[in-house]
Amino acid sequence: MFSHIMVGADDTAAAKTFYDATLGALGVPPGTVDDKGRLFYMTQSGIFAVTQPINGEPACCANGGTIGFAAKSPAEADAWHAAGVANGGTTCEDPPGVREGSFGKLYLAYLRDPAGNKLCALHRMS
């Protein structure tokens, strides 16, 4: 459905440290920085990018927005969460674990990145 997702960050070096660690825990190679200072994580299923806002205003997170990353297992989601906390992120929501709802059993782990963007690692339980 999506070709790419881009979030804003005032400190792209801190974002690279955070996302190299968290996305690395999900098997994504380290990000690359282009000539404009934007950070890109390329995968077969899409692109995740981080940039300083082009309008020169400070970056801000989306109130009510969450970006979800697919995890292959609960252990991978836990590794993602631990990597995030160890690299400038902050935990949010409930601790990582199974939640049941209209979409069945999901293993969810939530973080905020150094810029405040809300993220989730999600594994669909069998």
Secondary structure by P-SEA (a helix, b strand, c coil): cccbbbbbbccaaaaaaaaaaaaaaacccbbbbccccbbbbbccccccccccccccccccccccbbbbbbbccaaaaaaaaaaaaaccccccccccccccccccccbbbbbbcccbbbbbbbbbcc
